[in-house]
Amino acid sequence: MLCGMLSAAQPPPAWQSYSSPDYGFTISYPTDIKLYSARDGGPGGYSPICFETTVTCLGYSSTDYQDTNFEGAGVAINVLRDAKTEQDCDTLRSPIPTRVEIIHGHPFHTAIVTDGGLSHVTSGPAYRAFYQNVCFEIAAQIASASFGSFEPGSVKEFHPARLRQLLDQVVHTFRFTGPVKDGADWKVSRDGGCGGTFEYPASDTVRVLAEYSNGSENSQRITCSRAFTHQGRAYTLAVKANLREEYLLDRWLKSSGYPGLDNAKVVSKSRYYTEHTAPPCYYIYGQATVFIFSVSDPDGRAVAPGDDPIYRHWLASFKVR
């Protein structure tokens, strides 16, 4: 059943807005919600709010519920590459039948989805829309621990009604505003050993250059590596684990023929990871592991990626698992 259009009122003046140039949408949020790095999983502790599919992660950052069984909350904008058709996109994993809701002129299939385990639960509405052959999901999730698992009197019980209302307001500021530049022609590479996921052109194939092994973590060798080739260029992700301090990272990079940190520039820092550009390479370092992104020409020579859209999307889509 198709519901009526919700109010398209503008968000309050104090709210900030985020616009995605690659995915053609905008969303607004208040001061007690902030933009998180999707690579860090956003807020949520044991039950993260944002995942490998997340392209924009908005997390609740207030301390209002710090003495309760509340764990985290937020709104994740996800791009579901495995849902290739509108029917696949509209199928939500929920015991409750989906309904259709119009948000700023666009129909979304919506239902309450719940996940959890070991006395932790994440729950909230998810909204899906198939837009320009891409499956978008807006997930407004709240994570909490079982109140019964705490010692009596040690915490207060978290009541989600007010927070759910706030997240609902955020969701209903979402609107599609333009074309999806990074459209449907991408696949997802997932590798538990290498510890990361990334998107690559659907016409290409990911090759394993170095298979993960426990022994490689305690040697000078690359822990694992994958690559794909597109229009003659090879895009390689190399991973080295067990570099627990930055000085160990710098020493290993130099001894392995990569630019050292003295030739690198910090691009961004998030909760767990620091990103460096070290031409012609790019490093993401954290949790004792460095992920090294590089591009080479048909002759195997490393090249500066410049404004290569494949490189840009490959790097932006990378998530640590």
NUVO-648201 format. One record per residue (C-alpha): residue in one letter; residue number from 1; z, y, x. Coordinates in Angstrom, 1 decimal. Layout:
BEGIN
+------+------+--------+--------+--------+
: resn : resi :      w :      v :      u :
+------+------+--------+--------+--------+
:    A :  NUM :      Z :      Y :      X :
...
+------+------+--------+--------+--------+
This chain:
BEGIN
+------+------+--------+--------+--------+
: resn : resi :      w :      v :      u :
+------+------+--------+--------+--------+
:    M :    1 :    0.0 :    0.0 :    0.0 :
:    L :    2 :   -1.0 :    3.4 :    1.4 :
:    C :    3 :    1.9 :    5.9 :    1.4 :
:    G :    4 :    1.4 :    9.6 :    1.0 :
:    M :    5 :    1.0 :   12.0 :    3.9 :
:    L :    6 :    4.2 :   13.1 :    5.4 :
:    S :    7 :    4.9 :   16.8 :    6.0 :
:    A :    8 :    2.8 :   18.1 :    8.9 :
:    A :    9 :    5.2 :   20.9 :    9.6 :
:    Q :   10 :    5.4 :   22.2 :   13.1 :
:    P :   11 :    8.3 :   21.0 :   15.3 :
:    P :   12 :   11.2 :   23.4 :   15.9 :
:    P :   13 :   10.4 :   26.3 :   18.3 :
:    A :   14 :   12.8 :   25.0 :   21.0 :
:    W :   15 :   11.1 :   21.6 :   21.2 :
:    Q :   16 :    8.8 :   20.8 :   24.1 :
:    S :   17 :    5.3 :   19.3 :   23.7 :
:    Y :   18 :    3.5 :   16.7 :   25.9 :
:    S :   19 :   -0.2 :   16.3 :   25.8 :
:    S :   20 :   -2.1 :   13.3 :   27.3 :
:    P :   21 :   -5.5 :   14.3 :   28.7 :
:    D :   22 :   -6.4 :   10.7 :   29.2 :
:    Y :   23 :   -5.4 :    9.3 :   25.9 :
:    G :   24 :   -6.0 :   12.2 :   23.6 :
:    F :   25 :   -2.7 :   12.8 :   21.9 :
:    T :   26 :    0.3 :   15.2 :   21.7 :
:    I :   27 :    3.9 :   14.6 :   20.8 :
:    S :   28 :    6.9 :   17.0 :   20.7 :
:    Y :   29 :   10.6 :   16.4 :   21.5 :
:    P :   30 :   13.9 :   18.2 :   21.6 :
:    T :   31 :   16.0 :   19.1 :   24.6 :
:    D :   32 :   18.2 :   16.0 :   24.4 :
:    I :   33 :   15.1 :   13.8 :   24.9 :
:    K :   34 :   13.3 :   13.9 :   28.2 :
:    L :   35 :   10.1 :   12.6 :   29.7 :
:    Y :   36 :   10.9 :    9.5 :   31.9 :
:    S :   37 :    8.7 :    7.7 :   34.4 :
:    A :   38 :    7.3 :    4.7 :   32.6 :
:    R :   39 :    7.5 :    2.8 :   35.9 :
:    D :   40 :   11.3 :    2.9 :   35.8 :
:    G :   41 :   11.4 :    1.5 :   32.3 :
:    G :   42 :   13.0 :    4.6 :   30.8 :
:    P :   43 :   16.6 :    4.5 :   29.4 :
:    G :   44 :   18.1 :    1.4 :   27.9 :
:    G :   45 :   20.0 :   -0.5 :   30.7 :
:    Y :   46 :   19.8 :   -4.3 :   29.9 :
:    S :   47 :   17.3 :   -3.6 :   27.1 :
:    P :   48 :   14.7 :   -1.1 :   28.3 :
:    I :   49 :   12.9 :    1.2 :   25.9 :
:    C :   50 :    9.7 :    1.4 :   27.8 :
:    F :   51 :    7.5 :   -1.4 :   29.2 :
:    E :   52 :    4.4 :   -2.2 :   31.2 :
:    T :   53 :    2.3 :   -1.1 :   28.2 :
:    T :   54 :    3.9 :    2.3 :   28.0 :
:    V :   55 :    1.8 :    5.4 :   28.9 :
:    T :   56 :    4.4 :    8.0 :   27.8 :
:    C :   57 :    8.1 :    7.4 :   27.8 :
:    L :   58 :   10.5 :    9.7 :   25.9 :
:    G :   59 :   14.2 :    8.8 :   26.4 :
:    Y :   60 :   17.3 :   10.1 :   24.7 :
:    S :   61 :   19.4 :   11.8 :   27.5 :
:    S :   62 :   22.5 :   13.1 :   25.7 :
:    T :   63 :   25.9 :   11.8 :   26.5 :
:    D :   64 :   27.1 :   11.9 :   22.8 :
:    Y :   65 :   27.5 :    8.1 :   22.6 :
:    Q :   66 :   28.9 :    7.4 :   26.1 :
:    D :   67 :   32.1 :    5.8 :   24.9 :
:    T :   68 :   30.4 :    3.4 :   22.4 :
:    N :   69 :   28.4 :    0.2 :   22.5 :
:    F :   70 :   25.2 :    2.3 :   22.6 :
:    E :   71 :   22.9 :    1.5 :   25.5 :
:    G :   72 :   19.8 :    3.7 :   25.2 :
:    A :   73 :   17.1 :    5.0 :   22.9 :
:    G :   74 :   13.7 :    6.7 :   22.9 :
:    V :   75 :   10.1 :    6.8 :   21.8 :
:    A :   76 :    7.5 :    4.9 :   23.8 :
:    I :   77 :    3.8 :    5.5 :   23.4 :
:    N :   78 :    2.2 :    2.2 :   24.3 :
:    V :   79 :   -1.5 :    1.2 :   24.8 :
:    L :   80 :   -1.9 :   -2.5 :   23.9 :
:    R :   81 :   -4.9 :   -3.6 :   25.9 :
:    D :   82 :   -4.7 :   -7.2 :   24.6 :
:    A :   83 :   -5.3 :   -6.1 :   21.0 :
:    K :   84 :   -9.0 :   -5.8 :   21.1 :
:    T :   85 :   -9.7 :   -5.5 :   17.4 :
:    E :   86 :   -8.2 :   -3.5 :   14.5 :
:    Q :   87 :   -6.9 :   -6.7 :   12.9 :
:    D :   88 :   -5.1 :   -7.6 :   16.2 :
:    C :   89 :   -3.7 :   -4.1 :   16.5 :
:    D :   90 :   -2.3 :   -4.0 :   12.9 :
:    T :   91 :   -0.4 :   -7.3 :   13.4 :
:    L :   92 :    3.2 :   -6.5 :   14.3 :
:    R :   93 :    5.8 :   -9.1 :   15.3 :
:    S :   94 :    8.2 :   -8.5 :   12.4 :
:    P :   95 :    9.7 :  -10.6 :    9.6 :
:    I :   96 :    9.2 :   -7.6 :    7.3 :
:    P :   97 :    5.7 :   -7.0 :    5.9 :
:    T :   98 :    3.9 :   -4.0 :    7.4 :
:    R :   99 :    3.1 :   -0.9 :    5.3 :
:    V :  100 :    0.7 :    1.9 :    6.0 :
:    E :  101 :    1.9 :    5.4 :    6.6 :
:    I :  102 :   -0.2 :    8.5 :    7.3 :
:    I :  103 :    0.9 :   10.7 :   10.2 :
:    H :  104 :   -1.1 :   13.9 :   10.6 :
:    G :  105 :   -4.1 :   12.5 :    8.8 :
:    H :  106 :   -4.3 :    9.1 :   10.6 :
:    P :  107 :   -3.2 :    5.7 :    9.1 :
:    F :  108 :   -0.6 :    3.7 :   11.0 :
:    H :  109 :    0.6 :    0.2 :   10.2 :
:    T :  110 :    4.4 :    0.2 :   10.5 :
:    A :  111 :    7.3 :   -2.2 :   10.4 :
:    I :  112 :   10.8 :   -2.7 :   11.9 :
:    V :  113 :   10.7 :   -4.8 :   15.1 :
:    T :  114 :   13.8 :   -6.3 :   16.8 :
:    D :  115 :   14.3 :   -7.9 :   20.2 :
:    G :  116 :   17.3 :   -9.0 :   22.2 :
:    G :  117 :   19.5 :  -11.7 :   23.6 :
:    L :  118 :   22.9 :  -12.2 :   25.3 :
:    S :  119 :   24.6 :   -9.8 :   22.9 :
:    H :  120 :   22.1 :   -7.1 :   23.4 :
:    V :  121 :   19.6 :   -5.9 :   20.8 :
:    T :  122 :   16.8 :   -3.4 :   20.6 :
:    S :  123 :   15.5 :   -2.4 :   17.2 :
:    G :  124 :   13.5 :    0.3 :   15.4 :
:    P :  125 :   10.2 :    1.0 :   13.7 :
:    A :  126 :    6.9 :    0.5 :   15.5 :
:    Y :  127 :    3.7 :    2.3 :   14.3 :
:    R :  128 :    0.2 :    1.0 :   15.3 :
:    A :  129 :   -3.2 :    2.6 :   15.0 :
:    F :  130 :   -6.6 :    1.5 :   16.2 :
:    Y :  131 :   -8.1 :    4.8 :   17.5 :
:    Q :  132 :  -11.5 :    4.9 :   19.3 :
:    N :  133 :  -11.3 :    1.1 :   19.9 :
:    V :  134 :   -7.9 :    1.4 :   21.6 :
:    C :  135 :   -4.7 :    0.0 :   20.1 :
:    F :  136 :   -1.9 :    2.6 :   20.2 :
:    E :  137 :    1.7 :    1.9 :   19.3 :
:    I :  138 :    4.6 :    4.4 :   18.8 :
:    A :  139 :    7.9 :    2.5 :   19.2 :
:    A :  140 :   11.1 :    4.3 :   18.2 :
:    Q :  141 :   13.7 :    2.0 :   19.6 :
:    I :  142 :   17.5 :    2.0 :   19.9 :
:    A :  143 :   19.3 :   -0.4 :   22.2 :
:    S :  144 :   23.0 :   -1.4 :   21.9 :
:    A :  145 :   25.4 :   -4.2 :   22.9 :
:    S :  146 :   27.2 :   -6.3 :   20.4 :
:    F :  147 :   30.4 :   -4.4 :   19.4 :
:    G :  148 :   32.2 :   -7.7 :   19.1 :
:    S :  149 :   31.7 :   -8.5 :   22.8 :
:    F :  150 :   34.0 :   -5.6 :   23.9 :
:    E :  151 :   37.8 :   -5.7 :   24.2 :
:    P :  152 :   39.3 :   -4.3 :   21.0 :
:    G :  153 :   39.9 :   -0.5 :   21.4 :
:    S :  154 :   37.9 :   -0.2 :   24.6 :
:    V :  155 :   34.9 :    1.4 :   23.0 :
:    K :  156 :   34.0 :    3.0 :   19.6 :
:    E :  157 :   31.4 :    1.5 :   17.4 :
:    F :  158 :   28.0 :    3.1 :   17.6 :
:    H :  159 :   26.4 :    4.3 :   14.3 :
:    P :  160 :   22.7 :    4.9 :   14.7 :
:    A :  161 :   21.8 :    6.8 :   11.5 :
:    R :  162 :   21.7 :   10.3 :   13.1 :
:    L :  163 :   19.9 :    9.2 :   16.1 :
:    R :  164 :   17.3 :    7.2 :   14.1 :
:    Q :  165 :   16.7 :   10.4 :   12.1 :
:    L :  166 :   16.0 :   12.3 :   15.3 :
:    L :  167 :   13.6 :    9.7 :   16.7 :
:    D :  168 :   11.8 :    9.6 :   13.4 :
:    Q :  169 :   11.3 :   13.4 :   13.7 :
:    V :  170 :    9.8 :   12.9 :   17.1 :
:    V :  171 :    7.5 :   10.1 :   16.0 :
:    H :  172 :    6.1 :   12.3 :   13.2 :
:    T :  173 :    5.1 :   15.1 :   15.6 :
:    F :  174 :    2.5 :   12.7 :   17.1 :
:    R :  175 :   -1.1 :   13.5 :   16.5 :
:    F :  176 :   -4.4 :   12.5 :   18.0 :
:    T :  177 :   -6.1 :   15.6 :   19.4 :
:    G :  178 :   -9.2 :   14.5 :   21.4 :
:    P :  179 :  -11.2 :   11.7 :   22.9 :
:    V :  180 :   -9.7 :    8.7 :   24.7 :
:    K :  181 :  -11.1 :    9.1 :   28.2 :
:    D :  182 :   -9.5 :    5.8 :   29.4 :
:    G :  183 :  -11.0 :    3.8 :   26.6 :
:    A :  184 :  -11.3 :    0.1 :   25.7 :
:    D :  185 :  -13.1 :   -1.3 :   28.8 :
:    W :  186 :   -9.9 :   -2.2 :   30.7 :
:    K :  187 :   -8.1 :   -5.5 :   31.3 :
:    V :  188 :   -4.5 :   -6.0 :   32.5 :
:    S :  189 :   -3.6 :   -7.9 :   35.7 :
:    R :  190 :   -0.1 :   -9.4 :   35.6 :
:    D :  191 :    1.5 :  -11.0 :   38.6 :
:    G :  192 :    5.2 :  -12.0 :   38.6 :
:    G :  193 :    5.1 :  -12.8 :   42.3 :
:    C :  194 :    3.7 :   -9.5 :   43.4 :
:    G :  195 :    5.9 :   -7.8 :   40.9 :
:    G :  196 :    3.6 :   -5.4 :   39.2 :
:    T :  197 :    0.9 :   -5.0 :   36.6 :
:    F :  198 :   -2.2 :   -2.7 :   36.6 :
:    E :  199 :   -5.3 :   -2.2 :   34.6 :
:    Y :  200 :   -8.8 :   -2.7 :   36.0 :
:    P :  201 :  -12.4 :   -2.5 :   34.6 :
:    A :  202 :  -13.1 :   -5.3 :   32.2 :
:    S :  203 :  -16.4 :   -6.2 :   34.0 :
:    D :  204 :  -14.5 :   -7.0 :   37.2 :
:    T :  205 :  -12.4 :   -9.8 :   38.5 :
:    V :  206 :   -9.0 :   -9.6 :   40.3 :
:    R :  207 :   -8.9 :  -11.7 :   43.5 :
:    V :  208 :   -5.7 :  -12.9 :   45.2 :
:    L :  209 :   -5.9 :  -12.0 :   48.9 :
:    A :  210 :   -2.4 :  -13.1 :   49.8 :
:    E :  211 :   -0.4 :  -15.4 :   47.7 :
:    Y :  212 :    3.3 :  -14.7 :   47.2 :
:    S :  213 :    5.8 :  -16.9 :   49.2 :
:    N :  214 :    9.5 :  -16.5 :   49.8 :
:    G :  215 :    8.9 :  -16.9 :   53.6 :
:    S :  216 :    6.7 :  -13.8 :   53.8 :
:    E :  217 :    9.6 :  -11.6 :   52.7 :
:    N :  218 :   11.4 :  -12.2 :   56.1 :
:    S :  219 :    8.3 :  -11.8 :   58.3 :
:    Q :  220 :    6.0 :   -9.0 :   59.2 :
:    R :  221 :    3.3 :  -10.3 :   56.9 :
:    I :  222 :    2.3 :   -8.8 :   53.6 :
:    T :  223 :    4.3 :  -10.4 :   50.9 :
:    C :  224 :    1.3 :  -10.6 :   48.5 :
:    S :  225 :   -1.9 :   -8.8 :   47.8 :
:    R :  226 :   -4.6 :   -8.5 :   45.1 :
:    A :  227 :   -7.9 :   -6.7 :   44.8 :
:    F :  228 :  -10.9 :   -6.0 :   42.6 :
:    T :  229 :  -14.3 :   -4.6 :   43.5 :
:    H :  230 :  -16.1 :   -2.0 :   41.3 :
:    Q :  231 :  -19.6 :   -0.6 :   42.2 :
:    G :  232 :  -19.2 :   -1.6 :   45.8 :
:    R :  233 :  -15.7 :   -0.2 :   46.4 :
:    A :  234 :  -12.7 :   -2.6 :   46.9 :
:    Y :  235 :   -9.4 :   -1.5 :   45.4 :
:    T :  236 :   -6.5 :   -3.3 :   47.1 :
:    L :  237 :   -2.8 :   -3.5 :   46.2 :
:    A :  238 :   -0.7 :   -4.8 :   49.0 :
:    V :  239 :    3.0 :   -5.5 :   48.5 :
:    K :  240 :    5.8 :   -5.8 :   51.2 :
:    A :  241 :    9.3 :   -6.8 :   50.1 :
:    N :  242 :   12.6 :   -6.8 :   51.9 :
:    L :  243 :   12.4 :   -3.3 :   53.3 :
:    R :  244 :   15.9 :   -2.2 :   52.3 :
:    E :  245 :   16.0 :    1.2 :   54.0 :
:    E :  246 :   13.5 :    3.9 :   54.4 :
:    Y :  247 :   13.6 :    3.7 :   58.2 :
:    L :  248 :   12.7 :    0.0 :   57.9 :
:    L :  249 :    9.8 :    1.0 :   55.7 :
:    D :  250 :    8.5 :    3.5 :   58.2 :
:    R :  251 :    8.8 :    1.1 :   61.1 :
:    W :  252 :    7.0 :   -1.6 :   59.2 :
:    L :  253 :    4.2 :    0.7 :   58.1 :
:    K :  254 :    3.5 :    1.9 :   61.6 :
:    S :  255 :    3.7 :   -1.6 :   63.1 :
:    S :  256 :    1.3 :   -2.9 :   60.5 :
:    G :  257 :   -1.4 :   -0.2 :   61.0 :
:    Y :  258 :   -0.6 :    2.0 :   58.0 :
:    P :  259 :    0.2 :    5.7 :   58.2 :
:    G :  260 :    4.0 :    6.3 :   58.8 :
:    L :  261 :    6.2 :    8.4 :   56.6 :
:    D :  262 :    5.9 :   11.3 :   59.0 :
:    N :  263 :    2.2 :   11.5 :   57.9 :
:    A :  264 :    3.1 :   11.0 :   54.2 :
:    K :  265 :    3.9 :   13.6 :   51.5 :
:    V :  266 :    6.3 :   12.9 :   48.6 :
:    V :  267 :    4.4 :   13.2 :   45.3 :
:    S :  268 :    7.3 :   12.3 :   42.9 :
:    K :  269 :   10.7 :   10.8 :   42.7 :
:    S :  270 :   12.2 :    8.9 :   39.8 :
:    R :  271 :   15.3 :    6.9 :   39.2 :
:    Y :  272 :   14.2 :    3.9 :   41.3 :
:    Y :  273 :   10.9 :    4.8 :   43.0 :
:    T :  274 :    9.5 :    7.4 :   45.4 :
:    E :  275 :    5.8 :    7.9 :   45.6 :
:    H :  276 :    4.0 :    9.1 :   48.7 :
:    T :  277 :    0.4 :   10.1 :   49.4 :
:    A :  278 :   -0.5 :    9.0 :   53.0 :
:    P :  279 :   -4.3 :    9.3 :   53.2 :
:    P :  280 :   -6.1 :    7.1 :   52.8 :
:    C :  281 :   -3.2 :    5.2 :   51.3 :
:    Y :  282 :   -0.8 :    5.7 :   48.5 :
:    Y :  283 :    2.8 :    4.2 :   48.5 :
:    I :  284 :    5.2 :    3.5 :   45.8 :
:    Y :  285 :    8.6 :    2.6 :   47.3 :
:    G :  286 :   11.8 :    1.4 :   45.8 :
:    Q :  287 :   14.1 :   -1.6 :   45.2 :
:    A :  288 :   13.4 :   -2.6 :   48.8 :
:    T :  289 :    9.7 :   -3.0 :   48.1 :
:    V :  290 :    6.6 :   -0.9 :   48.9 :
:    F :  291 :    3.4 :   -1.1 :   46.9 :
:    I :  292 :    0.4 :    0.1 :   48.9 :
:    F :  293 :   -2.8 :    1.2 :   47.2 :
:    S :  294 :   -6.0 :    1.6 :   49.2 :
:    V :  295 :   -9.8 :    1.8 :   48.7 :
:    S :  296 :  -12.5 :    0.6 :   51.0 :
:    D :  297 :  -16.3 :    0.9 :   51.1 :
:    P :  298 :  -18.8 :   -2.0 :   51.1 :
:    D :  299 :  -18.4 :   -2.2 :   54.9 :
:    G :  300 :  -14.6 :   -2.6 :   54.6 :
:    R :  301 :  -13.8 :    0.9 :   55.9 :
:    A :  302 :  -10.9 :    2.6 :   54.2 :
:    V :  303 :  -12.0 :    5.7 :   52.3 :
:    A :  304 :  -10.2 :    8.6 :   50.7 :
:    P :  305 :  -10.5 :    8.0 :   46.9 :
:    G :  306 :  -11.0 :   11.7 :   46.1 :
:    D :  307 :  -11.5 :   12.2 :   42.3 :
:    D :  308 :  -12.5 :    8.6 :   41.8 :
:    P :  309 :  -11.7 :    7.9 :   38.0 :
:    I :  310 :  -11.3 :    4.1 :   38.6 :
:    Y :  311 :   -8.7 :    4.7 :   41.4 :
:    R :  312 :   -6.9 :    7.3 :   39.3 :
:    H :  313 :   -6.6 :    5.0 :   36.3 :
:    W :  314 :   -5.7 :    2.0 :   38.4 :
:    L :  315 :   -2.8 :    3.9 :   40.0 :
:    A :  316 :   -1.6 :    5.6 :   36.8 :
:    S :  317 :   -1.6 :    2.3 :   35.0 :
:    F :  318 :    0.5 :    0.5 :   37.6 :
:    K :  319 :    4.0 :   -0.7 :   36.4 :
:    V :  320 :    6.7 :   -2.5 :   38.3 :
:    R :  321 :    7.7 :   -5.7 :   36.5 :
+------+------+--------+--------+--------+
